[in-house]
Structures are given as structure tokens and as C-alpha cells.
Amino acid sequence: MPKTKFQRMVFAFITVLITVHAYVFYSLYVINGGTFMQLTGEPSVLSAINAMGGVSVLGRAVPIWAVVIIEFALAYTLEITVGSPLSFKLVCKVFAPGDVHPVIFETAIITATVGIMCPAMSFLAAILYYPYGAAAFSVWTLLANWLKLVCFNLPFAFFSQLLFIQPAVRTIFKALFRVRSAEKETAR
């Protein structure tokens, strides 16, 4: 779909923008929401997070919007520098882009990207959300948290990217760049 470097950056931007919001919601509400409400006695996840003073990032409580910004910056950088280029190279080793149906090629790229980005972002999350206040730092605790996050995130990542996020991103991307193409043709 994206043909130029600018288009690849826009495509990654849209993907990460949608994905980060989905994962912050999934992580805070679905995985940890019950625990937050039990710890604080609050009736809703949002009020529980507010009662805790925010989400613990590197041992400091930060508001949810800061979590979204931090994760967006990390995910976008990782997607542009590693995820997207490496997934395309891996898929091209198996399939030639012109020799296979585009849906199969795109599905393979989505799968490879999830296979790269999910463990990488889960590792960064394991560092960011490590229980710093509980005890001294332990590599084993970090690795256990990372493995737990990969196990929680991988199924969600695969199915959300394949069935919801990437179709939405492709639709938005096509609409954005169809308008730009139409503007260029009108200017001629």
C-alpha cells in the first residue's frame, strides 16, 4: 500500500495511533482493571486509577494520557526503525510480492509485524511497569513479567491487528491518499 517513505511513515503513524489506544485500554481495563478496583475499593477502573494517582511508570504515578504518549513514542520509533522494515524483509524471503495474492501477502506482513512488535513492546512495557516499589530489581522478575505480558498481548495483538486495526488503517490510508491523488490531478 504505502509507496513512498512519507506514505510509510503516515501508515505507521495511523497504525500506532490506533494500536496504542487499543493496548492501553486492553492493559488497564481488561487485564488490570479488576485488580485496580480491588486495591482501591473504587466502583470503576477509571476512578481506581485516579485514586491511585495514575498508572505507575518507572515507579512514578503518571496520568493515562502520559502513558499513551510514552507508548506512542516508543511504538512509533520501533515500528519505523525495526518492525515494518524487518517484517517486509522476512515476508519477502517467503513470498514474492507479485507472485502471491495481495491478501495473503498483507496477512503475512501483519503476522510478521505482530511477531516482532509484540515481544519488543511487551519487553519495553515490562521495564516501564516493573514493580519498582515492591523489592530490589531482579532480572528474573523482569523476564517473568515480560513473558506474562507476551502471553496476554500476543493473542490480542494478532486478532486485533488482523481483524480490526489493519483494515481500519488501510481504509483511512486509502481515503487520505486518494484525496491527495485527486488534488494533484485537479491541479494539472
C-alpha positions in Angstrom: 0.0 0.0 0.0 2.4 2.8 1.0 4.8 3.5 -1.8 7.0 6.4 -0.6 8.9 6.9 2.6 6.4 9.6 3.6 3.5 7.3 3.0 5.1 4.5 5.1 5.6 7.0 7.9 1.9 8.1 7.7 0.8 4.4 7.5 2.9 3.6 10.6 1.6 6.7 12.4 -2.1 5.7 11.8 -1.3 2.1 12.8 0.4 3.1 16.1 -2.1 5.8 16.9 -5.0 3.2 16.9 -2.9 0.4 18.3 -1.6 2.3 21.3 -5.1 3.4 22.4 -6.4 -0.2 22.0 -3.5 -1.6 24.1 -3.7 1.0 26.8 -7.4 0.2 27.1 -6.8 -3.5 27.0 -4.0 -3.4 29.6 -5.6 -1.0 32.0 -9.2 -2.1 31.8 -9.3 -5.7 30.6 -6.2 -7.2 32.2 -5.6 -5.0 35.3 -9.0 -3.2 35.9 -10.3 -5.8 38.4 -7.1 -5.6 40.4 -7.1 -1.8 40.4 -10.7 -1.8 41.7 -10.0 -4.3 44.4 -6.9 -2.4 45.6 -8.7 0.9 45.9 -12.3 -0.2 46.5 -13.5 2.1 43.7 -16.5 1.1 41.6 -14.9 1.8 38.2 -11.5 1.3 36.6 -11.0 5.0 35.8 -11.9 6.1 39.4 -9.5 3.4 40.7 -6.6 4.7 38.5 -7.4 8.2 39.7 -7.4 7.1 43.3 -4.0 5.5 42.8 -2.7 8.8 41.5 -2.3 7.4 38.0 -0.5 4.5 36.4 2.9 3.5 37.8 5.6 4.1 35.1 9.2 3.6 36.2 8.0 3.7 39.7 6.2 7.1 39.4 2.4 7.6 39.0 1.5 9.3 35.7 -1.9 10.1 34.2 -3.3 7.8 31.5 -2.7 10.4 28.7 1.1 10.3 29.6 1.0 6.5 29.3 -0.5 6.9 25.8 2.2 9.4 24.8 5.1 7.4 26.2 3.8 4.2 24.5 3.1 6.0 21.2 6.6 7.4 21.1 8.2 4.1 21.8 5.9 2.1 19.5 6.2 4.6 16.6 10.0 4.6 16.8 10.2 0.8 17.0 7.7 0.4 14.1 9.5 2.7 11.8 13.0 1.5 12.6 12.6 -2.2 13.2 9.0 -3.6 12.9 7.9 -2.5 9.5 11.2 -2.9 7.6 12.1 -6.3 9.2 8.6 -7.8 8.7 8.6 -6.8 5.0 12.1 -8.4 4.5 11.0 -11.6 6.3 7.9 -11.9 4.3 9.7 -11.3 1.0 12.0 -14.2 1.9 8.9 -16.5 1.8 6.7 -14.8 -0.8 7.4 -12.7 -3.9 5.1 -9.7 -3.7 3.9 -10.1 -7.3 3.6 -13.9 -7.2 1.1 -14.2 -4.4 -2.4 -12.8 -3.8 -2.2 -9.4 -2.1 -4.4 -10.5 0.8 -2.0 -13.4 1.6 1.0 -11.0 1.3 -0.6 -8.4 3.6 -1.7 -11.0 6.1 1.9 -12.4 6.2 3.2 -8.9 6.8 0.7 -8.3 9.6 1.6 -11.6 11.2 5.3 -10.9 10.9 4.9 -7.4 12.3 2.9 -8.8 15.3 5.6 -11.4 15.8 8.3 -8.7 16.0 6.4 -5.8 17.7 4.5 -7.7 20.4 7.6 -9.2 22.2 9.5 -6.0 21.7 6.8 -3.7 23.1 6.0 -6.2 25.8 9.6 -6.1 26.9 9.5 -2.3 27.0 6.3 -2.5 29.0 7.9 -4.9 31.4 10.6 -2.3 32.0 8.2 0.6 32.2 5.6 -1.1 34.5 8.1 -3.2 36.6 7.0 -3.3 40.3 9.8 -1.0 41.4 8.4 -0.3 44.8 7.9 -4.0 45.7 11.6 -5.0 46.0 15.0 -4.6 44.6 15.4 -5.1 40.9 15.6 -8.7 39.7 16.2 -9.8 36.1 14.1 -12.9 36.8 11.1 -10.8 37.8 11.6 -8.6 34.7 11.7 -11.7 32.4 8.7 -13.3 34.2 6.8 -10.0 33.7 7.8 -9.9 30.0 6.7 -13.5 29.4 3.4 -12.8 31.2 2.8 -9.7 29.0 3.7 -11.6 25.8 1.2 -14.3 26.8 -1.5 -11.7 27.4 -0.7 -9.5 24.5 0.1 -11.9 21.6 -3.5 -13.2 21.0 -5.0 -9.8 21.4 -2.3 -8.3 19.1 -2.7 -10.9 16.4 -6.5 -10.8 16.2 -7.0 -7.1 16.7 -4.4 -6.3 14.0 -5.7 -8.8 11.6 -9.5 -8.2 12.1 -9.8 -4.6 13.2 -6.8 -2.3 13.3 -5.2 -3.0 9.9 -8.5 -3.0 7.9 -9.3 0.4 9.6 -5.8 1.7 8.9 -5.9 0.6 5.3 -9.3 2.3 4.8 -8.1 5.6 6.4 -4.9 5.4 4.4 -6.7 4.9 1.1 -9.0 7.8 1.9 -6.2 10.1 2.7 -4.1 9.3 -0.3 -7.0 9.1 -2.8 -7.8 12.7 -1.8 -4.2 13.7 -2.3 -4.1 12.0 -5.7 -7.4 13.7 -6.8 -6.0 17.1 -5.7 -2.8 16.6 -7.8 -4.9 15.5 -10.9 -7.2 18.6 -10.5 -4.1 20.9 -10.3 -2.9 19.6 -13.7 
